[in-house]
Amino acid sequence: MSFLKGLLSSGMLRKRLNLYNRIRGGDHGHGHGHGESRWTSQGMQERLNGYLFIRTPPPPGQSREWEDWELPYYVTAFLTVVILGIGLNAKPDLTLETWAHNKAIERLDAQGISVPEDAN
């Protein structure tokens, strides 16, 4: 605890935090905190404008152009859902309970004991 008091009283912590702030893009050494930060780069908006992803909608009558990554992303996502949906529903039942149930029915049949139809 005395170590922490020593840091606070000596100003060492304040110096380290100012250095960290400059490295992380907080004020870039200007002292007033304006300008480019780590979240924006030159030519980007600094404040939200109310639109999703800060993209203004196209003029009326025009459609938005797709980015290069969108078509492969959507096709891959759709195919993943289809393949997993079909594949997981069509997989064989390999649970221990099913195997034991089938073995029990086989043993009962071998002993000549009749098994009700609803047990299958």
C-alpha positions, -999 to +999 in steps of 0.1 A: +000+000+000+028+024+008+043+017-027+010+028-043+010+060-021+046+067-032+036+063-069+007+087-065+025+113-046+056+113-068+037+119-100+053+088-115+019+072-122+006+104-139+037+104-162+032+068-171-005+073-178+003+103-200+029+083-219+004+054-223-022+078-235+001+092-261+012+058-273-024+045-276-034+076-297-051+097-270-036+131-276-005+126-298+014+150-276-007+180-285-022+182-251-057+189-261-069+154-273-083+165-307-074+151-341-067+117-353-072+089-328-067+051-329-104+047-339-104+071-369-079+078-396-075+107-420-106+110-441-129+092-418-158+107-398-152+112-362-188+112-350-217+089-358-242+102-383-271+079-373-266+053-401-255+017-397-217+014-401-216+052-407-226+046-443-250+071-459-277+054-480-275+056-518-296+082-536-332+072-543-335+047-572-300+034-568-290+002-550-260-002-528-230-019-544-218-050-527-183-052-512-159-079-526-162-100-494-200-101-492-210-126-519-185-153-508-194-147-471-232-151-477-228-181-499-205-198-474-228-191-445-258-204-464-240-236-474-227-241-439-262-240-425-276-264-452-247-289-448-249-289-410-287-290-410-288-320-433-257-337-420-267-335-383-302-347-389-291-376-411-263-390-389-268-425-375-279-430-339-247-443-322-256-437-286-249-462-259-286-464-249-296-474-285-269-500-287-279-515-253-316-515-263-309-534-295-286-559-277-314-565-251-339-571-278-315-596-295-310-615-263-347-617-256-353-630-291-325-656-286-342-668-254-375-670-272-392-643-252-416-622-272-409-585-274-438-560-277-438-541-310-436-507-293-403-517-277-386-515-311 
